């Protein structure tokens, strides 16, 4: 009888787990809610003017093929001319799309910028594994250059590896990023 009660507990605990599809759906709902709460609009076409704004003046976020949402504020110099292997210093603000609390930031100079090497996403072996190197930070460099400034909303698979490895739920993050080339 004790064995059957133990199996019932295991089955019950498994029933409370959400499927990957359910988690993806909830993450997309969180992104949509975050965008609505901040008056962000979504577009499937790269806007022509900078910053990317809709006819009402709301920030436009272009959804890329990878699923990243990007809003271009300033192209900086040499827009789109970032070469593979270019070392880029990044200042950022990060928050979960489930709220407005800043998770991490070096945006205002309190900490050193995070260095990334464009075209080579490092996902382990150093502090960049936790903060500062993910596809969501590389992809905007297609549109900006030195001094570029963007906002992105990154689904969990494009954001920081620590969130996809250490979390039991899929969680999207918002980042405001400023790029500076190492010269």
Buried (B, 14 or more C-beta within 10 A) or exposed (E): EEEEEEEEEEEEEEEEEEEEEEBBEBBBEBBEEBBEEBEBBBBEEEBEEEBBBBEEEBBBBBBBEEBBBBBBBBBBEBBEEBEEEBEBBBBBBBBBBBEEEEBBBBBEEEEEBBBBBBEEBBBEEEEBBBBBBBBBBBBBBBBBBBBBBBBBBBBBBBBBBEBBEEEEEBBBBBBBBBBBBEE
